[in-house]
Amino acid sequence: MTNILLIVLGLVLGCLVLSYFFIPARLFDALVLFTRLRAKLNVRYCDVDGHRIPYLVGGDGPPLVLLHGFGADKDHWSVVGRYLTDHFTVYAPDLPGFGEADRKI
């Protein structure tokens, strides 16, 4: 029984290591999706003056807008958002030119 458990654990760990080296983008996307789901945040889109702006929204309560800093995106708030969605309706947009937002001038 112990040998089988060690083999299964080794296979899972080996798959994670291989995916880290051969398909890191997929692994990163899966981790982002996991943190969004854990925080109960969903992606939505709006169009503002010809720019497509993605944002995360979730939770119940008064609205709380979270703005990211330079070089970041909306998903940086997913980790913190899980503590806020029980008390607030959280909105975390991608600012123009960052993340998935359009980069039009």
N, C-alpha and C positions, 0 to 999 in steps of 0.2 A: 504494500500500500504506500509506504514512504517513497519507494523508488518511482512509482507511477506519478506521485505528486511532484517529485523533483523533476522528472522528465517533462511533465506538462508545464511546470513553472519555467523550466529552461527554454522550452519551445516558445512560450509567450514572451519571455525576455528577449530571446533571439529575434523574434519577429519585430519587436519594438526597436531593437538596435538596427536591424536591417532597414526598417522603414525610415529611421532617422537618417541613414546615409544615402538611401536610394530614392526615397520619395518624401523629402522633408516638408514640402509644401502641403501635401495631403495630411501629414501628421499635424502640422500647424493648424490647418483648417479644422481638423477634428477637435483639437484642443480649444480653439475659439468657439466652435459650436457647443462644446461641452460647458464652457464657462457661461455662455449666453443662456443655455437651458437651465443651468444651476441657478442663475440670477433671475430667471423668469422674464427675460428680455427678448423681444422679437424685433426683427428688422423691418422697417417700413421705409417708404420713399416719398418724397414730395418734390415738386418742381417749383423753383423760385426764380423768376426772371430768366428763364431759359436754362437754369442750372438744376441738375438732378442731385438732390441731397438725400443720402441715406441717413437714417437715425435709428437708434434703439429706443424702444418704449416698453414699459411694463410696470406693474405694481398698482396699488390702490392708495388713494389719499391725495393730499394737495400736490400740485405739480412741482417738480424739482428738475431744473435744467443743469446738466453737467457738461462743461466745455473742456475739451482736451487742450493740451499745450502744443508747442511747436514740435513737429516730428512725430506726433502721436495720432491716434484715431479713436473713433467711438468705442472700439472694443477694449481699450485700456480701462474703461469704466465697468466692464463686466464683473471683475472681481469684487469691486466695492459695491456695485449695484445689488448684489445678492443680499446685502445687509440693509439696503435702503428700500427695496421694493415692497416690504411688508408695511412700511409707513408712508411712502410717497409714490406718486406716479412719476417715474423717472423717464426723462428724455435726454438722450445723449447723441447729438448729431455729429456727423463728420463735417468739419469746417471746409469751405471751398478750397480745393487743391490738396486735401489730405484724405487718406484712406480711400474709400470708394467714390468720393465726391468728384464731380466734374472739375476739370482744370481749365475751364474757359477763362479768357481774359476779357 
